[in-house]
């Protein structure tokens, strides 16, 4: 099994590296999402990114843009998808919506509106529907060297920011009122974190699909939350869980010819059950 994995390295090394970097990146961001009880926000942002990809594909099919080579590329769809994800995260980052609507209500609106519109826009486009189904079924096969470089840069930036601003991030996640009392601009911080969430999810979704992206965002952080006694430790354990499950999942997926994204998400879900058991025994 291990030998088969190493034999496949020359063909799928970009896929493996991109998958592991996505795991580290999203698990770091997911710690704050889980700590602030905004797990559903990740699903809403993912769907907003899918809507952006659908809009990008629809726009690229217009005669006005068919002469634009860049508009026909995957990079164009990634940029549009990331832009819609950032917009969705920005809309849901406020404490309340129009006429006092709760944040949960706005998040649900973004999720349902984006999920339905992405299907409606692509209903008459066989290629578009194929792309939507690909993203929903989660496939990370086909990642490129450029994808690896992008995720490496984003991961380094995220880890560096977590290390340098850890006390502020911990205070913001655990006690926003206290953070405001000591001088932090809580609203601005929440907007900034939401935009970074949208950017990371939007770019990851185009490469790894819905299941793997959302799984890496919330499951490693939930596992770490149940295993660790300090918030500081969660920032370390969550990426270890994501990468560890990713390595095992890719080995198993390669040997048994299974979709790697689903295998990784399933392993993280099983590990979360074990973490719940550990917490219960305490």
Phi, psi and omega in degrees: 000311179295320179298320178298321180296313180293328177293331180274355186301317183297333182268323188241018185297325177295323177297313181297313182295317178297319180297317180291322178293321176299320179299315179295314183299306185289328179293326176295313178295324183293337178301316179289324178298314180290319182297330181262010178056047180239040184299319181295337178299322179298319178294320180295317179294322177298316179292325177297322177295319177298321177298319178299319178296319178296318178296320178297318179293321179294318179294322180294337180278350179289147183299330181296328185254356183293337178278351180271112183296321182294327180292344179264004186263164176294329179299321178298315179295323179296318180294315180295317178299317178295322179297317178292324178295318177297317178298317179297319178294322180294320180295321184273359184278345179290155181290335177206158182261197179300138178055037174078013177299141181289162177298322179298321179295317179294320178298316177297322178296316179298316182298306185291318179297316181292318182297318182285318182293325179298324177286318181298316182295330183259007187301325183258015179240103181304318179293321179295316178296325177297320178293318178299315179295325178296317180292322179291324183278351174066100174225129179255357178296132178107005176298146184252173177296324177297321177299316179300317181295316179299313181290330175296314180295317180292323179292316178299316180297319181292314180296318179297317178295322179296320180290314185287328185244024185303313180302318180292319179295320178296316180294319180295322181285322187271324186209081181301326180296317177294322178301319177292325181293330181268007172108359178286138176277088190300315182299317180293319178297318180295321177297315181298315179295323179293320178296317179293324175300312180298320181294313182293317179293317182298317180288322181293322185299321182295332183266318190250350180087171188293312188294311182293320180297308182292324178297314180292334181288319189248324188292313178300320179294323177293320177299311181296323180299323181278340181265330187263150177261347180234144180297324181303321182290333182298324180295338179267316185289322183302311177296325178297318178297315182297313181290319179300314178293325179295318179297310180298318182296318182291325176295313180295317182297321179292321183287319185259007178057055180245158177292121187295325181298314179293321180297316180296315179296321179295319178296318178295323178294319177295319179296327177295321176300318177297321179295322175298320178296319178298317180294322180294323180290337177293000000 
